[in-house]
């Protein structure tokens, strides 16, 4: 089967982009979970992620990089296997400008020329070992849906919210929004969360899910920054599981490792578990020193220039 790969990418240091960002939603706030530097910082992760793709998954047919009128300076746009897709190509005017990845993800299936089977990644996600398409899609062509267990964590968070008055963080809330929609329609609540790494999808299933929940998703399209009523892309996974159009698989740290860049112990954990996939997650808890270490680390881990670079 043909399998494409879609990335979201942004350069938060670009003056023109920053001017647009600040005019629309205001300046970044250091400790904001939804509008901090860590949501938009470019530490060259995409360059090294593409190196990991070329090294460990050279069978990927085409790579699409979804951006807001930006192009990585190092990217060889003459390479026929890579294409930059602007938000305006796939998103309606009501969404624009958009600084909310959750909203952007609802339109990836509209990318012109995207294959039926595709993978989705943020620019901070990497392949660490050789994989085949069978790692992402089963023999029947349906996606393998990787989740992490979260039942006890969700109960604890709900206790904090209801008994201690501590609100749910945005990410937890928007995943719950997706799970609640599926529970209402199919009568089953999925409490597993996305493993926060490279995921597999069917384009036709994404389109059908969008049409199924058109009204609910429509109410979020003008959320230019992450908001509490957003519906996280786990909606696609939960619908696929409810309709038996996906294969549920819970991950371990040896298969999928989420690396918090401010946690120096995670460098040792990455070496210990040597996972198939890993994500170097930036956030409001990281600082510029942490980000410099990320770039240095990735340059050493993936030193060979890929054909996607000039």
Secondary structure, DSSP 8 states (H G I E B T S, - for coil): --EEEEEE---TT-HHHHHHHHHHH-S--TT-SSSSGGGT---SHHHHHHHHHHHH-TT---EEEEESS---TTB-TT-TTEEEEEHHHHS-GGG-S---HHHHGGGGGGSTT--SEEEEEETTEEE-S---GGGTB-TTS-EEEEEE--HHHHHHHHHHHHHH-----HHHHHHHHHHHHHHHHHS-----EE-SS-EEEEHHHHHHHHHHTHHHHHTTTT-SS--TT---THHHHHHHHHTT-EEEEE--TTTEEEEETT-THHHHHHHHH--SEEEEE--TT--HHHHHHHHHHHHHHT-S--TTB-
